């Protein structure tokens, strides 16, 4: 604790794979903090973080039966900010990339800045980063669209079926109350039904999970879209839908570009 001095907050990502995907600067924030709070997916990651800094507190304690994830995330934010406001150098470490599909880290940074506290926000290797290499996808080749499963269901979205479509957390599809921690095939069936308005039922899709331990392999199971509701999923499963159509050239635009370039 630094009495009389404003607190400092560093919000960092630990990456996907234990010890391998954290950046040097993020690791230094963990090591140099007065206290480290963490919300990570694996107990081994908690053990590793506590080896870097013995003053370690797990934020997983805020999850509770019947408690919404929204309430849990707010409790996490409150716990971390309380320590920062006491004048401590605080590091909040989050699984993967702290800015990708993560409400609590963004709220921490927003609230800390609103209080004029010193704050830094450092990235980590995300599931999206691993997805591109594990599945051999270049998002610049035909394009790539990303949606959270429930948001995709709640809103009318325009999908380009000539690009990749990535649906995050399909196991949590339709969780209005944000209290589920297990997939429910009834809601996944609704998601599949919505997707089959765009893609054929026999279109092959991928169920992807990044490896989180050095000796583990990523998951990349192929299933037909029509079989999605009966497929095995976890909270961290990602649905990847390859293009079902080829790119269509915009000949009018190409001719206009050629005219400007003088090659028409």
Secondary structure, 3 states (H helix, E strand, C coil): CCCCCCCEEEEEECECCCCCCCCHHHHHHHHHCCEEEEECCCHHHHHHHHHHCCCEEEHHHHCCCCCCHHHHHHHHHHHHHHHHHCCCEEEEEECECCCCCCHHHHHHHHHHHHCCCEEEEECCCCHHHHHHHHCCCCHHHHCEEEEEHHHHHHCCCCCCCCCEEEEECHHHCCCCCCCCCCCCHHHHHHHHHHHCCCCCCCCEEEEEECCCCCCCCCEEEEEEHHHHHHCCCCCCCEEEECCCCCCCCCHHHHHHHHHHHCCC
